[in-house]
Amino acid sequence: MTPNRKNTQNLTQPVLAETVKQDIERLTVEIQELYCLDSVPWIIGYSGGKDSTAVLQLVWNAIADLPPHQRTKPVHIISTDTRVENPIISTWVHQSLERMAIAAQQQSLPFCPHPLQPEVQDSFWVNLIGKGYPAPRQKFRWCTERLKIHPANRFIRNIVRASGETILVLGTRKAESQKRAATMAKHAEKRVRDRLSPNASLPNSLIYSPIEDWGNDEVWLYLMQWQNPWGHSNKDLFTIYRGATADNECPLVVDTSTPSCGSSRFGCWVCTLVD
């Protein structure tokens, strides 16, 4: 079980660093135990943002510490390119996925990156110009479902069909918003196993959120103090965030409770959902 956490905003830097170190040690053991518990494949949602990077880094390092004969279960890394992403972020993510594939092979790890895209009939311009849809707005966010949710869900369903079930590892955190915290708390009440929540939209898939109790300070401290295992620069990631609105990255979207991220650098350049 996740221990009760202190308000990390009031902690000094050395105390916060020690707290994060203890969390990492605990999460490493937890990830290893969950990974080795069964043969259910894992799917990690990766957006290139800080939260998904932190989660992937945690899982990568935890599995890398296992003996070779125990790290055979596939871990799929999925990232959805809407085809209207900020070009800088799109390039960043694609380069990261390429490095993951190379590093996984070199380190003999079971990570398999999968760049995803919406189908042609779901693409932004086909819907906006071809079908005459109005520009997306808060009460009609047709873009979120077609550009982000459908590609991810299609991949997850294919894995479920092939393996019977799957575990979806996400970087969702309660500190993102009150709505997100409420949604996560609601799902936590229905947990069938410790730390694994049911996925309301996809049967036979469970959600694991390792850093659900982390705040921004903990995420950044981890990324800045622990080296990226697939060779991408976390310091460059920090630079990308400079000037972006606070905490508005685009995570892997699997439901419509995820807020729009068009007002940040992590978002679609055509986004009309900016406040």
Secondary structure, 3 states (H helix, E strand, C coil): CCCCCCCHHHCCHHHHHHHHHHHHHHHHHHHHHHHHHCCCCEEEECCCCHHHHHHHHHHHHHHHCCCHHHCCCCEEEEEECCCCECHHHHHHHHHHHHHHHHHHHHCCCCEEEEEECCCHHHCHHHHHHHCCCCCCECCECHHHHHHHHHHHHHHHHHHHHHHCCEEEECCCCHHHCHHHHHHHHHHHCCCCECCEEECCCCCCEEEECCCCCCCHHHHHHHHHHCCCCCCCCHHHHHHHHCCCCCCCCCCCCCCCCCCCCCCCCCCECCCCCCC
